[in-house]
Amino acid sequence: MSVESLAGGDGEPFVHPLPPVAEVPISRDLVRRLLVEQHPDLADRSIADPIEGFDMAVFRLGEDLAVRLPRHRGSVGSLESEIRWVGLLGRRWTFPTQRIERVGGPGAEYPWCWAVTSWLPGELAADRPLDASAARPLGRALAEVHQPAPADAPFNSEQSVPLVEREPVLRKILARLPEVGASRGLAADLDAAATIWRLALGVPDDAPRVWIHGDLHPFNVISLDGQFGGIIDWSDISQGDPAVDLGFLQLLLPVAAMPTAYDGYGGVDEATATRARGISLVKAATLAVVHIEVVANIGWQALVELGVARPG
């Protein structure tokens, strides 16, 4: 699920730590039956208990594969897009990533498409944060992703929009930061936030639209003992401003490592870097007011790095 989806349309934070109930029963037995029907050469592999996301259920399949199944009809299009575009674009990527290995269709009383993907070793960066030394390879990976997007590239209603369209929700969330921060022993500096946002809106927002991951938070990046281990979950792949993915970097790296990440990227012009800082503010503030501790911690840490929060 994207960062913005953690906030409702009225700007109120998502408060339930559990994903919505799946529209169809999803189990290890279902995965086994789908494999027997459609990919029988994989059917004898061990199937682990699922990792339940908001949109997908993921079952590790043996040591090096995984099965991804949409949990509700609203996420089917995302997986179809991932299958189409990551299957095509990923052939040129050299960084570790979740690759589409097999594709499945309806069967065994399951109504939608599903996929077998590669499995990346390591931990989520949300559980084992990246070290500063991960900055350069992460920046280099984004440079490979950020290639010109064609006219038929997916448009993401949350991530493909101009920066200014993020302002209404940001204003509502910023209004809550002082109260939420105080409960955590932190002081929110709304003047600093306003300055970041004013500067971001003050630079041109006309960068050529490129392919973006669109949801590059620490739950979608792999850490290998603090080193960059890869990128997963391409459900939000779309066309957008490169500043979107670059803005997510502040959730993954300390601010002191950003120049190294940008150097690995091949250099970032001042306008894009300024917009990326504005995006970082949006992402961090949104996470900071979520009522899930591990998520909120990521948001507040990033706000401290941005100079928008400090020990109170």
C-alpha positions in Angstrom: 0.0 0.0 0.0 1.3 3.5 -0.9 2.2 6.0 1.8 -0.6 8.3 0.8 -3.1 5.5 1.1 -2.4 5.4 4.8 -4.2 8.7 5.0 -7.9 8.9 4.0 -9.4 11.3 1.6 -10.1 13.8 4.4 -6.4 13.6 5.5 -7.1 11.5 8.6 -4.6 8.8 9.2 -5.2 5.1 8.7 -5.5 3.6 12.1 -5.9 -0.1 11.7 -2.7 -2.2 11.8 -4.3 -5.1 10.0 -5.0 -5.3 6.2 -8.6 -5.5 5.0 -10.2 -8.9 4.9 -9.4 -10.7 1.6 -12.3 -10.9 -0.8 -11.5 -14.6 -1.5 -10.0 -17.2 0.8 -6.2 -17.3 0.2 -4.2 -20.1 1.8 -1.2 -22.4 1.3 -3.6 -25.0 0.0 -4.9 -22.6 -2.6 -1.4 -21.8 -3.8 -0.6 -25.6 -4.0 -3.7 -26.2 -6.1 -3.0 -23.3 -8.4 0.6 -24.6 -8.9 -0.6 -28.1 -9.6 -3.0 -26.8 -12.2 -0.8 -24.3 -14.0 2.9 -24.8 -13.0 3.1 -28.4 -11.9 6.9 -28.4 -11.9 6.8 -26.0 -9.0 4.0 -27.8 -7.0 6.3 -29.9 -4.9 8.2 -27.0 -3.4 7.7 -25.9 0.2 5.1 -23.1 0.7 5.6 -20.8 3.7 2.9 -19.1 5.6 1.7 -15.9 3.9 3.0 -12.4 4.3 -0.3 -10.5 4.3 -0.1 -7.0 2.7 -2.9 -4.6 2.1 -3.1 -5.5 -1.5 -1.2 -8.8 -2.0 -0.6 -12.0 -0.2 2.9 -13.3 -0.6 3.9 -16.9 0.0 7.6 -17.9 -0.1 8.0 -20.8 -2.5 11.1 -22.9 -1.8 14.3 -21.0 -1.2 14.3 -18.6 -4.2 10.8 -18.0 -5.4 7.5 -16.4 -4.1 3.9 -16.4 -5.1 2.0 -13.1 -5.2 -1.8 -13.0 -5.3 -4.1 -10.0 -5.2 -6.3 -10.0 -2.0 -9.0 -7.9 -3.5 -10.2 -6.9 -7.0 -8.9 -3.4 -6.6 -5.3 -4.7 -6.7 -5.7 -6.9 -9.7 -4.8 -4.1 -12.1 -1.7 -3.3 -10.1 -0.4 -6.8 -10.5 -1.3 -6.9 -14.2 0.7 -3.7 -14.7 3.6 -5.1 -12.7 3.6 -8.3 -14.8 3.5 -6.3 -18.0 6.0 -3.5 -17.3 8.4 -5.0 -14.9 8.6 -8.1 -17.1 9.7 -5.8 -19.9 11.8 -3.1 -18.2 13.4 -5.4 -15.7 15.4 -7.1 -18.4 17.7 -4.1 -18.4 18.0 -3.6 -14.7 21.2 -4.8 -13.0 20.3 -4.2 -9.4 18.6 -6.9 -7.2 14.9 -6.9 -7.7 11.8 -9.0 -7.6 11.4 -10.4 -11.1 8.4 -12.1 -12.7 9.3 -15.7 -13.2 5.9 -17.2 -14.1 2.3 -15.9 -14.6 -0.9 -17.6 -13.5 -4.5 -17.0 -14.2 -7.9 -17.9 -12.6 -8.2 -21.4 -11.3 -8.8 -23.5 -8.2 -11.7 -21.2 -7.4 -9.4 -18.2 -7.4 -10.8 -15.5 -9.8 -7.7 -13.4 -10.8 -4.2 -13.3 -12.2 -1.3 -14.2 -9.9 2.5 -14.4 -10.3 5.5 -16.4 -9.3 8.4 -14.0 -8.6 12.0 -14.3 -7.5 12.7 -14.0 -3.7 15.3 -11.6 -2.5 17.4 -12.6 0.6 17.7 -10.2 3.5 15.4 -8.1 5.7 13.0 -5.3 5.0 14.8 -1.9 5.4 12.0 -1.1 7.9 13.3 -3.9 10.2 17.1 -3.4 9.5 17.7 0.2 8.3 20.1 0.8 5.5 23.6 2.1 6.4 24.9 5.3 4.7 27.1 3.1 2.6 23.9 1.8 0.8 23.3 5.3 -0.7 25.4 5.0 -3.8 24.0 1.7 -5.1 20.5 2.7 -4.2 20.9 6.0 -6.2 22.4 4.0 -9.1 19.4 1.6 -9.1 17.0 4.5 -9.3 18.9 5.9 -12.3 18.3 2.6 -14.1 14.6 2.8 -13.3 14.2 6.4 -14.3 14.1 6.1 -18.0 11.7 8.0 -20.3 8.1 6.6 -19.9 6.0 6.1 -23.0 2.6 7.7 -23.5 0.8 4.5 -22.4 2.7 4.1 -19.1 0.3 3.8 -16.2 -0.8 7.0 -14.5 -0.9 6.7 -10.7 -3.5 9.0 -9.1 -1.3 9.5 -6.0 2.2 9.5 -7.5 1.9 10.8 -11.1 0.3 14.1 -10.1 2.0 17.6 -9.9 3.6 18.4 -6.6 1.0 21.2 -5.8 -1.8 18.6 -5.8 -0.4 17.1 -2.6 -0.9 20.3 -0.6 -4.4 19.8 0.7 -3.7 16.5 2.5 -0.2 17.8 3.6 -1.8 20.8 5.3 -4.2 18.7 7.3 -1.5 16.3 8.4 0.9 19.1 9.3 -1.8 20.5 11.6 -1.7 17.3 13.6 2.1 17.0 13.9 2.5 19.2 17.1 0.0 17.1 19.1 1.2 13.8 17.8 4.9 14.8 18.3 4.3 16.0 21.8 2.9 12.6 22.7 6.3 11.2 21.6 8.5 13.8 23.3 9.1 15.6 20.0 8.5 19.2 18.9 7.3 19.8 15.4 8.7 22.9 13.6 5.9 23.9 11.3 7.8 26.9 10.1 10.6 24.7 8.9 8.0 22.5 7.2 6.4 25.5 5.5 9.8 26.6 4.2 10.6 23.2 2.7 7.2 23.2 1.0 7.4 26.8 -0.2 10.8 26.2 -1.8 9.6 23.0 -3.4 6.6 24.8 -5.0 8.8 27.6 -6.1 10.9 25.6 -8.5 9.8 24.4 -12.0 7.8 21.2 -11.9 8.4 20.4 -15.6 10.9 17.5 -15.5 10.3 14.9 -18.2 8.1 12.1 -16.8 10.0 8.9 -16.3 9.3 5.4 -15.0 9.1 5.5 -11.2 8.7 2.8 -8.6 6.2 5.0 -6.9 6.2 3.4 -3.4 9.8 3.3 -2.3 9.3 3.2 1.4 11.4 1.0 3.8 8.9 -1.9 3.5 9.7 -2.2 -0.2 13.5 -2.1 0.0 15.7 -5.0 1.1 18.6 -4.6 3.6 21.5 -7.1 3.7 23.0 -6.2 7.1 22.5 -2.6 6.2 23.7 -2.8 2.6 21.3 -2.3 -0.3 19.8 -5.7 -1.1 17.2 -4.7 -3.7 13.8 -3.3 -4.4 10.5 -5.2 -4.2 6.8 -4.7 -4.9 6.4 -2.8 -8.2 2.6 -2.6 -7.9 2.7 1.2 -8.3 5.1 1.4 -11.2 4.0 4.4 -13.2 5.1 7.5 -15.0 6.0 10.5 -12.9 8.5 13.1 -11.7 11.8 11.5 -10.8 11.6 13.6 -7.6 9.0 11.2 -6.3 11.4 8.2 -5.9 14.2 10.5 -4.9 12.0 12.0 -2.2 11.4 8.5 -0.7 15.2 8.3 -0.1 14.8 10.4 3.0 12.8 7.6 4.6 15.7 5.2 3.8 18.9 7.2 4.4 20.2 9.8 6.8 20.3 13.3 5.3 24.1 13.2 5.3 24.0 10.3 2.8 21.8 12.1 0.3 24.7 13.7 -1.7 26.2 10.2 -2.1 22.9 8.8 -3.3 22.5 11.6 -5.8 26.1 11.1 -7.0 25.3 7.4 -7.5 22.2 8.5 -9.5 24.5 10.5 -11.8 23.7 13.9 -10.4 20.4 15.7 -9.6 19.7 19.2 -10.7 18.8 21.8 -8.0 15.1 22.0 -8.9 14.6 18.2 -8.8 16.5 18.0 -5.5 14.2 20.8 -4.1 11.0 19.0 -5.2 12.4 15.8 -3.8 12.8 17.4 -0.4 9.2 18.5 -0.6 8.1 15.0 -1.5 10.2 13.8 1.5 8.2 16.1 3.8 4.9 14.7 2.4 6.0 11.1 2.9 7.5 11.6 6.3 4.6 13.6 7.7 2.1 11.1 6.4 3.8 8.2 8.1 4.4 10.2 11.3 0.6 10.3 12.1 -0.1 6.7 11.4 -1.2 4.7 14.4 1.3 1.9 13.7 4.4 2.3 15.8 7.0 0.9 13.3 5.5 3.1 10.6 5.3 6.2 12.7 8.9 5.8 13.8 10.1 5.9 10.2 8.1 9.1 9.7 9.4 10.9 12.8 13.0 9.8 12.1 12.8 11.3 8.7 11.2 14.5 10.0 14.1 14.9 12.5 16.6 14.5 9.6 14.6 17.1 7.6 14.8 19.5 10.5 11.1 19.5 11.0 11.1 17.8 14.3 13.5 17.7 17.3 13.4 16.4 20.9 11.0 18.4 22.9 
